[in-house]
């Protein structure tokens, strides 16, 4: 039986850093996007409820698959076990977006010379 994969995906969205866990991550079928499927959240059977995880869980409620723009993805790690999903404030001194677009439609690479 194949080992079950768990990935941690960190991405920036509207001034915040999201940390989510998923079983499948790939380059996807949309150019410039990372495809994330089978999101994993903590079980509700525990007595202690983490409000931060509940917020992110409600935001991704019933999401089968999400597509993240490549330039917003900060890091993807394969981990041995799931942690707690969370949203934190983006610190601008540690993260910078790419200065140029990855793809410019209709652009000629020799036009800028």
For each residue, the residues with C-beta under 8 A, 3 or more apart:
1:
2:
3:
4: 23
5: 23 24 78
6: 21 22 23 40 78 79 80 81 82
7: 21 22 23 24 25 36 76 77 78 79
8: 19 20 21 75 76 77 79 83
9: 18 19 20 21 22 25 34 36 68 73 75 76
10: 17 18 19 73 74 75 76
11: 17 18 20 68 72 73 74
12: 15 16 17 18 72 74 90 95 97
13: 16 18 72
14:
15: 12 89 90
16: 12 13 87 88 89 90
17: 10 11 12 74 87 88 89 90 95
18: 9 10 11 12 13 56 85 86 87
19: 8 9 10 83 85 86 87 88
20: 8 9 11 36 39 56 60 85
21: 6 7 8 9 39 40 41 79 82 83 85
22: 6 7 9 25 36 37 38 39 40
23: 4 5 6 7 37 38 40
24: 5 7 35 36 37 38
25: 7 9 22 34 35 36 37 76
26: 34 35
27: 33 34 35
28: 33 34 35 67
29: 35
30: 33 35 67
31: 103
32: 69 70 71 102 103
33: 27 28 30 67 68 69 70
34: 9 25 26 27 28 67 68 69 70 73 76
35: 24 25 26 27 28 29 30 65 66 67
36: 7 9 20 22 24 25 39 65 66 67 68
37: 22 23 24 25 64 65
38: 22 23 24
39: 20 21 22 36 60 63 66
40: 6 21 22 23 82 85
41: 21 53 56 57 60 85
42: 46 50 53 82 84 85
43: 46
44: 49
45:
46: 42 43 49
47:
48:
49: 44 46 54
50: 42 53 54 84
51: 54 55
52: 55 56 84 86 87
53: 41 42 50 56 57 84 85 86
54: 49 50 51 57 58
55: 51 52 58 59 87
56: 18 20 41 52 53 59 60 85 86 87
57: 41 53 54 60 61 85
58: 54 55 61
59: 55 56
60: 20 39 41 56 57 63 66
61: 57 58
62:
63: 39 60 66
64: 37
65: 35 36 37
66: 35 36 39 60 63
67: 28 30 33 34 35 36
68: 9 11 33 34 36 72 73
69: 32 33 34 72 73
70: 32 33 34 73 102
71: 32 97 98 102
72: 11 12 13 68 69 97
73: 9 10 11 34 68 69 70 76
74: 10 11 12 17 95
75: 8 9 10
76: 7 8 9 10 25 34 73
77: 7 8
78: 5 6 7
79: 6 7 8 21 82 83
80: 6
81: 6
82: 6 21 40 42 79
83: 8 19 21 79
84: 42 50 52 53
85: 18 19 20 21 40 41 42 53 56 57
86: 18 19 52 53 56
87: 16 17 18 19 52 55 56
88: 16 17 19
89: 15 16 17
90: 12 15 16 17 95
91: 94 95
92: 95
93:
94: 91
95: 12 17 74 90 91 92
96:
97: 12 71 72
98: 71 101 102
99:
100:
101: 98 104
102: 32 70 71 98
103: 31 32
104: 101 107
105:
106:
107: 104 111
108: 111
109: 112
110: 113
111: 107 108
112: 109
113: 110
